[in-house]
Amino acid sequence: MAPASSPSAKGKRPHGPASPAKAAKRARVDSTGRSSTTTTPPPRSGRTSWSLRMSEAAQRTTNPIRAIVDNMKVAPNPDKPVISLALGDPTVFGNFNLHASCVDAVKKQLDSYKANGYPPATGMEVARDAVARKYSTPEAPLTSKDVILASGCSGALELVIGALANAGQTMLIPRPGFSVYATIADSKGIKYKYYDLDPSKNWEVDLDHLEAQIDETTAFILVNNPSNPCGSVYSAAHLRAILDVAERHYLPVVADEIYADMVFSGQTFTAMAQLTSTVPVLAVGGLAKKWLVPGWRMGWILIHDRADAFKDVRVGLQKLSQVIIGSNSLIQAALPEILHNTPQSFYDETNAQLERHAKVAMELLGKVKGLKVVVPQGAMYCMLGIETDLFKDVKSDVEFTEKLMAEQSVMCLPGQCFKYPNYIRIVLCPAEDKLREACQRIAEFCDHHRK
Ligand SMILES: Cc1ncc(COP(=O)(O)O)c(C=O)c1O
């Protein structure tokens, strides 16, 4: 849980002078060559040196992925080229490319010389309208007024978390889950509690555990579907059951749907807002994953408020969006074409490639003694349980990832990055031959270290 006061600040000086400001004596030589000393009074600020420290908010702000990964400091095996299964960025491997129509849409805006100015804080009308048309359904209708654009889905999450919770209030977030939720909350002094996901039920929410976390400080429930890091996709029935909990306690839901529609055969993605006319839902998404352009930093908030409960929050979101104008004008102007001209075949091919990769990983890792594999249903990740009692010299997920890197040059993220020890997360994005080789090396590593 977020610290009530910053432990890292303990024993350290707050802003201010190193020691009480003293009057300074200065030697002076006048034009006749005579020297004298004058006393300069201490400055009114009380500062007498460059005694600078980061703010308390900066001290509170940590991204656990960076903290854990940067501390690992293991060199790869020089005899094996590094294969990284750690990065959730589909563009780095060269086998997932954006569609040519998206490139043309941005080029067109660049050539027009019309998309270079400041857009409105919540986003251009044409862009918000394009998002609303893309995501509006009869059950959960949207207009451009219900859309706010932000700098990536992370920017959308920052606005949403900041608009819904005061410092000291609590948000409920999934475990295992995407680490940035906690990072944003820490930076704002907002607390959080984790509710458990159950690996034996394809990472469904443990509903009793979720409900047990709710108290008078709870501000909202955050649900991530499809999930990073689990690769799970929830059924409509399960999403309804989560909404029932929210409804019983009058808690709004933040639905992180950045992996919307990225599902494998036999799975259906259901937007949470479609399942309720009573629970207010803020859904966040963006271009990063489905359109394969995370660096374009385009995210959005969809305000679903059929019960008219978000009147004040809506104003709050608008106010917070005015702090910085968070998404760039070029991509905003291109958004109508990006969202509406990208052919369905592009999305289908992305999902088919990810599904093929998931099958390769399952085929090679599913039977490895010492690993517990939870078959992914969508997104671009898979969690592997490490049965530490079956290994002679691997005691934790961090040790597993460190030794795997040192011996096999395969980089994965330890489950601790997602608050879920004794699992590791692998990314399914690398090209099939690279992924196959990485999985073979993981299997070899397990064979080598098993009792
Ligand atoms: C679950 C989840 N939410 C939000 C984001 C942030 O997306 P963006 O890159 O658009 O900020 C990510 C990125 O990996 C994610 O996995």
The ligand as a Tripos MOL2 file, in Angstrom:
@<TRIPOS>MOLECULE
LIG
   16    16     1     0     0
SMALL
NO_CHARGES

@<TRIPOS>ATOM
      1 C1         -2.6070   -2.3310  -18.9230 C.3       1 LIG1
      2 C2         -1.9510   -1.1270  -19.4980 C.ar      1 LIG1
      3 N1         -2.5510    0.0630  -19.3410 N.ar      1 LIG1
      4 C3         -2.0130    1.1930  -19.8330 C.ar      1 LIG1
      5 C4         -0.8260    1.1700  -20.5480 C.ar      1 LIG1
      6 C5         -0.2140    2.4650  -21.0260 C.3       1 LIG1
      7 O1         -0.3680    2.6590  -22.3770 O.3       1 LIG1
      8 P1          0.3320    3.8890  -23.1240 P.3       1 LIG1
      9 O2          1.5920    3.3700  -23.7010 O.co2     1 LIG1
     10 O3         -0.6480    4.3050  -24.1780 O.co2     1 LIG1
     11 O4          0.5630    4.9570  -22.1270 O.co2     1 LIG1
     12 C6         -0.1690   -0.0610  -20.7470 C.ar      1 LIG1
     13 C7          1.1150   -0.1120  -21.4540 C.2       1 LIG1
     14 O5          1.8050   -1.0850  -21.5090 O.2       1 LIG1
     15 C8         -0.7540   -1.2390  -20.2160 C.ar      1 LIG1
     16 O6         -0.1690   -2.4360  -20.3610 O.3       1 LIG1
@<TRIPOS>BOND
     1     1     2 1
     2     2     3 ar
     3     2    15 ar
     4     3     4 ar
     5     4     5 ar
     6     5     6 1
     7     5    12 ar
     8     6     7 1
     9     7     8 1
    10     8     9 2
    11     8    10 1
    12     8    11 1
    13    12    13 1
    14    12    15 ar
    15    13    14 2
    16    15    16 1
@<TRIPOS>SUBSTRUCTURE
     1 LIG1         1 GROUP 0 **** ****
